[in-house]
Every structure is written in C-alpha cells, then in structure tokens.
Amino acid sequence: MSQEKKEKILDYRFTLANERTFLAWMRTALAFMAGAIGIDQLTPNLAPANLRVIIVTLLSLTAAGLAVYGYLRWAKNERAMQQEAALPYPYLLIWLSSGLSFALIMVLIIMVIM
C-alpha cells in the first residue's frame, strides 16, 4: 500500500465515543418532541390554546434543530479526528441551556398564574 492511499486509522474508541454523543443529541431531540406531543395531547388546560400552539411549535422546532445539529457536530468531529485537528467547541450549548432555562421559568409562571 502506497503512502498516498494509506489512511490514518483512528482508535475505534474515539469514533464510538463520538457516535454515543451523536445518539445523546438524538435522544435529546426526541425528548423535546415527546414534550411537544405531551403538551399538545395531554394538557389541554395548561394554557390558552394559542399559547399552547406556540409552546408546541417552539419545542418541535427545537427538536428538529437539535437533530440536525447533532448530525453536523458528529460529522465535524469525525473530520477533525481524521485530520488530527482540535475538536470544535459546541457553542449551541450556551443557547440551548439559556433557552431551556427561559422556557422552564415561563412554564412555571404560567402554572402559578393559572
């Protein structure tokens, strides 16, 4: 095998760890979608219908965004490991944790008011 065709073989543990992280993003996206479905179908008295639609839509869009981001992050990490480069920092975590905190506070305020 020539040097040009010879590809750097990664330690399989790194690839499997990256895959587990990808699956964790998918589980998080599924949890957001399950929350959206639960609010829509199981809690008709939680909030006014228009507010429920907004909450369900936001949760569904967040779930879709997390699924896409999980794949893109997995691909970037795989590429970085193949090229022996530094792994990219997940800036989305700052927005995700802030948005989730805001949403929880809003739900608690709504529940106290109702």
C-alpha positions in Angstrom: 0.0 0.0 0.0 1.4 3.4 -1.0 1.7 6.4 1.3 -1.0 8.3 -0.6 -3.5 5.6 -0.2 -2.6 4.8 3.3 -5.2 6.4 5.6 -4.7 7.2 9.2 -6.8 4.6 11.2 -8.3 6.1 14.3 -8.6 4.4 17.6 -12.1 3.0 17.4 -12.9 4.2 20.9 -12.9 7.8 19.7 -15.2 7.0 16.9 -17.6 5.1 19.2 -17.5 8.0 21.8 -18.4 10.4 19.0 -21.2 8.1 18.0 -22.5 8.0 21.6 -22.5 11.7 21.7 -24.5 11.9 18.4 -27.0 9.5 19.9 -27.3 11.6 23.0 -28.2 14.6 20.8 -30.8 12.4 19.1 -32.3 11.4 22.5 -32.5 15.0 23.5 -34.3 15.9 20.3 -36.7 13.0 20.8 -37.3 14.2 24.4 -38.2 17.7 23.1 -40.6 16.2 20.5 -42.2 14.0 23.2 -42.6 17.1 25.4 -44.3 18.9 22.5 -46.6 16.0 21.8 -47.4 15.6 25.5 -48.3 19.3 25.9 -50.4 19.2 22.8 -52.3 16.0 23.5 -52.4 15.6 27.3 -52.6 19.0 28.8 -55.5 21.0 27.2 -55.9 23.1 30.4 -52.3 24.0 30.8 -52.6 27.3 29.0 -54.8 29.0 26.4 -54.9 27.3 23.0 -52.8 29.9 21.2 -50.1 29.8 23.9 -50.0 26.0 23.7 -49.6 26.1 20.0 -46.6 28.5 20.4 -45.0 26.2 23.0 -45.6 23.1 21.0 -44.2 24.8 17.8 -41.1 26.0 19.7 -40.4 22.6 21.2 -40.9 20.9 17.8 -38.6 23.3 16.0 -36.0 22.9 18.8 -36.2 19.1 18.4 -35.6 19.4 14.6 -32.8 21.8 15.2 -31.1 19.6 17.7 -31.3 16.6 15.4 -29.7 18.5 12.5 -27.1 20.0 14.9 -26.3 16.6 16.3 -25.5 15.2 12.9 -23.5 18.2 11.8 -21.5 18.1 15.1 -20.8 14.4 14.6 -19.6 15.0 11.1 -17.3 17.9 12.1 -15.8 15.8 15.0 -15.2 12.9 12.7 -13.5 15.1 10.2 -11.4 16.8 12.9 -10.3 13.4 14.3 -9.4 12.2 10.8 -7.3 15.3 10.2 -5.9 15.3 13.8 -7.2 18.8 14.4 -8.8 20.3 17.5 -12.4 19.4 18.0 -14.8 22.4 17.5 -16.4 23.9 20.6 -20.2 23.3 20.8 -21.4 26.9 21.0 -25.0 25.8 20.7 -24.9 24.5 24.3 -24.9 28.1 25.6 -28.1 28.9 23.6 -29.7 25.6 24.5 -29.2 25.9 28.2 -30.3 29.6 28.2 -33.4 28.8 26.1 -34.3 25.8 28.2 -33.9 27.9 31.4 -36.1 30.6 30.0 -38.8 28.1 28.9 -38.9 26.4 32.3 -39.3 29.8 34.0 -42.1 30.7 31.6 -43.9 27.4 32.2 -43.6 27.8 36.0 -45.0 31.4 35.7 -47.9 30.1 33.6 -48.7 27.3 36.1 -48.6 29.7 39.0 -50.9 32.2 37.3 -53.4 29.5 36.2 
